[in-house]
Amino acid sequence: MRETLTGTGVMIRLGLRRDRWLLPFWISGFALISYSTAVAGAELYPDLGSRVEAATALNSTASMVALFGRIYDPASIGALSLIKYTAFMTAILAVLMAILVIRHTRADEESGRLELLGGGRLGRDAPLASALTISLGANVALGLLSAAALTAGGLPAGGSLAFGLGWAATGMAFSAVAGVAAQVTASARAATGLSIGFIAVTYALRAVGDLAEPGPSVLSWLSPIGWNQQIRAFAGDRWWVLALPAALCLVLVPAAFALRAARDLGAGLRAERPGPSAGSLAGVWDLAVRLQYRVLLAWAVAFVLFGVVIGSLVSNVGDMLNSPNAQDLIRRIGGQAALTDAFLAAEISIMGVLAAAYGVSAANHLRSEEAAGHTEALLGTATTRIRWAASHFGFALAGVTVLLLLAGVSIGAGAAFAVGDAGLVGRSMVAALAQVPAAWVLAGVALAVFGWAPRLAGMVWVFLLALVALGEFGVLWNAPEWLMELSPFRHSPLLPVDSGAVPALAALTVAAAALAALGFAGWRRRDLAS
């Protein structure tokens, strides 16, 4: 065992060096969100009555329970403020940690990096051990720093620590899942898909289990995300639940090492299916579709399901505003229609940000293909640089449009079914399509970075997350207006969309085109980068 772990320390230092920007950003981002949420919660719900009323409304809305879970102590400001973060943000943390582990294991094998490093004194299990160690350290740091941030935001120290350790333990459990997935599959893409699929299943189990009455049912206890909710931070602090993700790690980590010993480097326990004997691709455009359509299909299914759930919440909008005065004011301004429009506009804007994330991911496929050496082989044929880059970038733009179209239709359909207003389908679809140019701008940024500084492709994600944080907490942070105006999402028209939105949409489209032209110009001039 000692020989198979030779070089683990060196691999840990190498991994930390590679992630010296990524990990601090993730950790500080979660801590900052925790602090901002704690401060904002105290301002939104200043007294016991407002907290109980809001918690009761949320717990009585099935769609909200399915999305975020239950509030187990309606009087607790911490339980109410952090309702989104025990499930939804935990799933995001799980995805990030799965990506981290796969990046340092299966992705390094696929690129040939581990084969090169294996020419020295490097044990078979050292890469996996280093990846899990880095993940453990990152989760613990994230959990403790988030707990400190919650305490600094005014929440009780005991509940803050329980919440932070819940994040840390659950993140580590999903890291172990990714460690197993990296051994089963033969590619980083398949390992990531398997891990994210597992996260989606556990989230769905938690949602169904929480909807049971009196709840939660046994299904919630089958989900690591459900375990994190059952810690019940700020609502009893059930510390013993932390033993469940720890036990899962004790099972999956040895299993990952056992599976690693049973396979060859670069191979997976599940062999890849051979392709057809005769190729059917007519060119790089067909190739781009072949490489990316499955990911787009998965996103599309998620958008439709999420859209229908969100749309169905319209009938409960009045209950979500716990202040009768606020409801009366909105009705005086525009009646129940104004209340509905405001809710749908907020949810559609969230879908716009998610579509932008897909656009960045699809556009960054250019960089992954180049780093893998596939681009060099393609450019050795009659394919031009611009045509190859345009194929993936065009797919990204088209994918963004398709996703937002589906989001608009599904949200409108869910809302129309809930309140009996068929006109909401068309209005929601137009509002969703109005988010397309802003998402295109982010895809254009990804192409511009690829064209001029390809090694900084990952920083586009940092830029996107910074825009999201600015939109979410900019007012709370008293950010200057000029800084807020830099976000393309701020210029996207909200529902209802009228002719006055045309100049803003045109400006965003021109900005996206200019960024794309800049990216193509850089790509034509630079050398291939490994």
N, C-alpha and C positions, 0 to 999 in steps of 0.2 A: 504494500500500500504506500509505503514511504517513497518508493521509486516512481510509482505512477503519479505522485504529486510533486515530483521534482520540478522546480522552476515556477511554482505557484506564486511565490512572492514577487518574482520578476514580472509575471503576467498581471498581477494586481497593480503594480506600479505602472505598467504599460497601459492598462485599462483606465486607470485614473488620469493618466496623462492625456489619453485620447478624449476623455469625457470631462476635462477640466473646466469647460464652459457649460456643457450640457447639464451635468448634475447640480452644480450650484444654482443654475437658473431654475430647474425643476423644484429644488428644495426651497429656495427663497420664494418662489412663486406661490407654492402651497401655503407657506407661512404667511405671506402677505395677504393672500385671500382670506385666511383664517382670521387674521387681525381685523381686516376691513369688515368682515361679516359680523364679528363680535361687536364692533363699534356701531355698525349700521343697525343691528338688531335692537340695541338699547335705545336708539333714537326712534325706530319704527314702532316699538311696543313698549312704551314707557311705564305702563301700569299693569297690574294683574288682570284687570278686566279685558283689556285689549289683547293680552296674550291668550287668555282662555278662549275668547271669541274667535281669534284667528286659528288657533289649534283645533277647535271644534269644527270649524268650517273645512279645514284641510282634511281632517280625519273622516268627515262625512262625504267627501268627494272621492269616489272610487278611482277615477283616473289619476288624481293626485297621489293617492296611496300607492297605486301601481307604479307610478314614476319614481316617487321619492321615499315611500314608506310611511309609517305611522309616527305620530308624536305621542310618546308614552307618558309624558308629564306635561299637561297643558299649561301649567303654571310656570314652567321653567323657561327662562329666556334663552338659555343655551340650547335646549332641545328644539325650540321653535326656530331660532336663528339658523341652526346648522342642519335643518331637515334635508336640504338638498345635498349635503356633503357626506352623509352617512352611506348613501347608496350611489348616487350619480357620480360624485367626485371620486369615490372609491373605485368605481369602474374605470374611470380615466386613469387613476393611479395604477390600477392593475394592467392596463394597456401599456403604459409607459414602462413599467418594470418588465413586462414580457418582452418589449422591444429591446430593452437594455440587455437582458440575458441572451436573447437570440443574436443580437449584434456581436457579442463577444464569443459566441460559440458557433452556431450553424452558419452565420453570415461569414465569419472568418474562415471557416472550412471551405465554403463555396467559392470564396475569392482566391483561395490558395495560400492565404497568409499563414495559417497554422501548419501547412505542409512545409513552408519555408522555415518557420520557427522550429519545427520538429527536427530539423537537421542538426540543431544544437542539443543541449541537455534539457529536454522538456518532456515531462512525464505525460502519459496518455490522458490523465484526469486533470492536469493542471489548468487548462482553459476553462473547463466547467467549474472547477473549484474556485478559480479567481472570479469568474462571472457571478457566481452565487455569493461570494464574499463581498464583492463590490455592491451587489444589490442589497445585501443585509445591512451594510454600512449606510447606504443611501436611505433605506427605509427607516432605520433607527434615527438618523439625523433629521429626516423629514418629520417623523413623528414627534420627536422631542422639541424641535424648533417650532412646529405648529402648536404644540401644547403651550410653549412659552408665549407664543403670539396670542393665543386665546386668553391666557391669563393676563397679559398686558392689555388686552382689549376689555377687561373688566369681568370676565367669567370666572367661576370658581376654579381653584387650582386642581382639585381632585377630579372634577369632570373633564377639565382640559387635558389632564394627563391620560385619563381613560380614553378620550377621543383620539389623542395623538398616538397612543400605543395601538389603538384599534387600526388606524391607518397603517402603522408600521407592520403589524402582524399580518394584516390582510395583503399588503403589498408583497411581503415576503412569501406568503402562500402562493400567490400567482406567479412569483418568480420561479418557484419550484415547479409549478405547472409548465412554465415555458421551458425549464430545463429538461423535462421529460419530452415535451413536444419537439425539442431540438434533436433528440435522439431518434425519434420515430420517423420523422420526415427526412427527405433528401435535399431540401432547399430551404433557404431562409424565408422565402415567400410562403411556402406551405406551412412552415413552423409558426409563422406569425398568424396565418389564417386559422390554424388549429387552435392556437392560444386564444385569439380574440373570439373564436366561436365558442370556446369553453366559457369565457367571460360572459358572452351574451346569454348562454344557456343558464348560467348561475344567476344572472340578473333577472331573467324571466321566471326562474323558480322562486326567487325572492318576491317578485311582484305578485305572482299567483298566491303564494303562501300568505303574504300580508293582506290580501283581499279577503281571506277567509274570516268568518265570524266565529268566536270573538277574535281570533287571530293572535299571534301568527300560527299557521299550521305547520305540519312536519316539513313541508316543502321549503319553507324559509330556513329551517335548520339543516337542509341539505346544501345550502348555498354559502360559500365563504363571505359573500357580500351580505347575506342575511345574518351571518354571525356578527359582522361588524355592527349592524343595527342592534342586535340583541345585547351588545355590551351596554347599551342604553346610557351613554355618557350624558351627564346632567339630568338623568331621570332614574337614578338608583345606582349607577356605576357598578355593573355586574362584572367584576374583574375576572371571575372564573371562566367567562366565555373566551378570554384570550388564549386559553389552553387549546381551543379547537383548531385555530389556524396553526398554532405551534405543533400540534399533533399531526396535522396534514403535512407540514414540512418534514417532520421526522419520518414520514412514510415515503414522500415523493423524492426527497433528496437522495437517499440511498438507492431508490429505484432508478433515478436518472443515472447514477454512477454504474449501476449494474447493467443498464441498457447500453451505456457507452462502451462497456467492456465487451459487449456482444456484437459490435459492428466495427467495420473498417472506417478509417478516416475518409470523409467525403461521401460516405454512403449512409443511407437511412435504413432502419429496420423495415420500413414500408417502402418497397421498391417503386420507382416511378413507372407509370404505364408507358409502353413504347408508342410513338406517334404513328400515323398512317404511313404506309409504304410509299405513297406518292404524295408529294406536297401539293397544297391547293392555294398557297398565298401568291397573289399577283404582284405584290410590291410592298413598300414600307408602310403604306397606309393599312393594308390588310394585316401586316405584322403588328402594328401598333394596336389595332383592334383585338387581335388574338392575344396579345400580352396583357391587355388591360380590361377586357370586357367583363371578366369574372368579378374583379374588384368593383367595377361600376354596378354590376348586377346586385352585389351584396349591399352596397350603399343604397341602391334604389329600393330594395325591399325594406331596409331600415327606415328610409325616408317615408315610405308609404305607411308603414305601421305606426311610426311616431306621429305622422301627420294626422291620421285618423283619430288617434288617442287625444292629441292636442285639440283638434277641432271639436271633439265631443265634450270638452270642458266648457264650451261656450255657455251652456245652459246653467252652469254654476258660477258664472262670473260675478253675479250680484252677491252671492254668498261669500266670495273670496275677499271682497272689500268689506272689512269688518266694521267700518264706520258708517252708520246711517247717513251722517251728514255728507260724507264723500259720495255715497250713492246718489243722494238727492241732488248734489251739485252737478254730477255728470249727467243725470237725467234732465236737469234744467238746461244744460248746455246743448245736449243733442239727443236726449232720451236713451232708451235701452240700446238703440243702434250705435250710439257713440261709445257706450260701454263695451259692446261686442267688438267694434272696430279697434278700439284701443287694445283689447286683449289679443285679437288676432294679429294686429300689427306687431306687437311685441314678440309673439311666437314666430311669426314669419321672418322677422329680423334675425332671430336665433338660427332658423334654418338657413338663412343667407350666409351666416358665419360658418356653419357646418359645411355648406356647399363650397365655400372658399377654401376650407381645409382640404376637401377632396381635390379641388383644382390645384392646390399647391402640391399635394401628393402625386397627382397624375403628371404634372409638369416636371416634378423632380425625378420622374422615371428616366428622363434624359440623362441625368447625372449617374443614376445607378447603372444604366446600360453602358455608359462610357467607362465607368470604373471597372465594370466586369469584362471589358475588352470586346464587347459585342459590336460597338460602334465602329471600331477599327476594321473589323471584318466586313461590315456592311459598306463602309466607305471605299473599300477596295474594289467594289463593283461599280456599275454605272450610276449608282445612287449619289446624288449631290448632298452636301451638308444641309442646305436649307430644306430640301424636301424631306430628309430624315427628321430633322428637328420639328418641322411643321406638322409631321404626322402625329407625334406625341402631344405637341402643344395644341393642335386642333382637336384631338380627342379630349384633352383636358377642358377646353372651352365648351365643346359639345356636351360633355358629361355634366358640367356645372348647369348648363341650360336644362338638360333632361331632368336632373335631380330637383331643381327648383320648380319646374313644371309639375312634376309628380307631387312635390310638397304642396303646391298651391291647390291642386285638384283634390288631394287627399284631405288637407285641412278643411277646404271648403265643403267637401262631401260629409266629413264628420260633423262640421258645424251645422250644415243644412239638415242633416238627419236629427240633430239634437234640438233644434229650434223650429224646424219646419219652414226654412227660408231657402229655397233653391237658388236664389240670386247670389248667395254667399259663395257658391262654387266659382262663378266667373270673377267676382270681385277678389277673392282670395288668389285665384290663378294670376290675375294681372298684378296684384301686389307682390306675389312671389317672383314673377318674371322681372319685376322692377329691381330685384336684388341682384340680378345677373351681372350687370356691368361692374358693380363693386367687387364681386367675386372674381371677375375677369382681371381686375387690376392686380389682385394678389397673384393670380397665375402669371400675369405679365412680369411681376417682380421676380417670381421664381425663374422665369426664362431669362431675364436680364442678369440675374446673379449667375445662372448657368453659363451665359455667354461671356462674362467678363471675369468672374471669380468662382469657378465651379467648386472649389474646395469649401466654399462658404455656403453651399446649398442648404445645409441644415439651419443656418441662421434665418432663413425665411420663416421657419416655424417660430423662432423667437420673435420676429417682427409681427407675425400674426397674433401670437399670444399677447404681445404688448398692446396691440390694437384692441383686443378683447378686454384686457384689464383696464385700459383707458376708458373704453365705453361703459364698462361695468362700474368702475369706481372713480372715474375722473371727477365727477361732481363732488364725491365724498372727499377726494384729495385736494379739492380746490385747484384743479389743473387749469392753466390758462386757456382761454378760448381758442387761440391760434393753434395750440397743440391738439386740442380736441378736433379741430377742423382738418387736421392732417389725415384722419381716418376716412377711407372711402365709404365705410359703412354709415358714417354720419350724414352723407349726402344722398343716401338711398331714400327714395320717397316711401312714406308709410301709407297704409290703408286708411282712407280711400285714396287711390291714385287718380289724379286728374291731369289735364294738359299742362299745368304749371310744372310738372315734374320733368318734362321733356328736356329743358336745358341742362339740368343736373345729370340726367341719364346720358345725354350726348357728351358732356364733359368727361364723365367716367369712362365712356367707351373710347373717347379720343386718348385719354390717359393710358388705358390698357393697350391700345394700338401703339402708342409711342414707346411704352416699355417693351412691347414685343419687338418692335423695330430695333430698339437698342440692343436687345438680347441677340437677335439674329445677326446684327452687325458685329458684335463681339465674337460670336460663334464662328463667323466666316474668317476672322483674323487670327484667332488663337490656335495653338497646337493642342492636340489631344492630351488630356491630363489623366493620370492613373488614379 
